[in-house]
Amino acid sequence: MSCSQQEKEVVTIIYYCDSSLELKHEICDLMKSDSGRIIIPNAFKKNKSIVAVCLGKVDILNKIGDRIIGAEYVA
C-alpha cells in the first residue's frame, strides 16, 4: 500500500504532559501504517507520555484526579 492509499482511523489518545501528572485525552484522525498500526506524529508526542491509544471516539467519564477530595473531608 503506498502512502497515498493509507487509511485513516479515528482514535482516542490518553496521555499526560511531561510537565504535569494531569491525565488528558485527545480524539484524532490519524494514518495507519502498512502493518495496520496507528502513526502518531512526532509533533504530537513531543513532551508527552502516551498511556493508551484506543480505537474510535472514547467518552472518558472519570480520570485520575477528577474527584480529588481534600484531606479534611476524609474520615
C-alpha positions as CSV (number, residue, x, y, z in Angstrom):
1,M,0.0,0.0,0.0
2,S,1.5,3.3,-1.0
3,C,1.4,6.4,1.2
4,S,-1.4,8.0,-0.8
5,Q,-3.6,4.9,-0.2
6,Q,-3.1,4.6,3.5
7,E,-6.2,4.5,5.6
8,K,-7.1,6.9,8.4
9,E,-8.5,5.8,11.7
10,V,-10.3,7.7,14.5
11,V,-8.5,7.1,17.8
12,T,-8.5,8.4,21.3
13,I,-5.1,9.0,22.8
14,I,-4.8,9.1,26.5
15,Y,-1.6,10.8,27.8
16,Y,0.0,13.2,30.3
17,C,2.4,16.0,29.6
18,D,5.9,15.7,31.0
19,S,5.3,18.9,33.0
20,S,2.2,17.6,34.8
21,L,0.6,14.4,36.0
22,E,-2.9,15.5,34.9
23,L,-4.3,12.8,32.7
24,K,-5.5,14.2,29.3
25,H,-7.1,12.7,26.2
26,E,-7.5,13.8,22.6
27,I,-9.5,12.4,19.7
28,C,-7.5,12.3,16.5
29,D,-7.9,11.1,12.9
30,L,-4.6,9.5,12.2
31,M,-2.9,7.5,9.4
32,K,-2.3,3.7,9.7
33,S,0.9,2.1,8.6
34,D,1.0,-0.7,6.1
35,S,1.1,-3.1,9.1
36,G,-2.1,-1.5,10.5
37,R,-0.5,0.4,13.4
38,I,-1.6,4.0,14.1
39,I,1.1,6.5,13.2
40,I,1.3,9.2,15.9
41,P,3.1,12.3,14.6
42,N,6.3,13.2,16.5
43,A,4.9,16.8,16.9
44,F,2.0,15.3,18.9
45,K,4.3,13.0,21.0
46,K,6.7,15.9,22.0
47,N,6.7,16.4,25.7
48,K,4.0,13.8,26.3
49,S,3.9,10.3,27.7
50,I,1.3,8.3,26.0
51,V,-0.7,5.9,28.3
52,A,-3.0,4.3,25.7
53,V,-4.3,4.5,22.2
54,C,-7.9,3.5,21.9
55,L,-9.8,2.7,18.7
56,G,-12.6,5.2,18.0
57,K,-14.0,8.1,20.0
58,V,-13.9,7.2,23.6
59,D,-16.1,9.1,26.1
60,I,-14.0,9.2,29.3
61,L,-16.3,9.6,32.3
62,N,-13.7,9.9,35.0
63,K,-9.9,10.3,35.1
64,I,-7.3,10.2,37.8
65,G,-7.6,13.5,39.7
66,D,-11.2,14.3,38.6
67,R,-12.6,13.6,42.1
68,I,-9.8,14.7,44.4
69,I,-11.1,15.2,47.9
70,G,-9.3,17.4,50.4
71,A,-7.8,15.6,53.4
72,E,-10.2,17.5,55.8
73,Y,-13.1,15.6,54.1
74,V,-11.7,12.1,54.5
75,A,-13.0,10.2,57.6
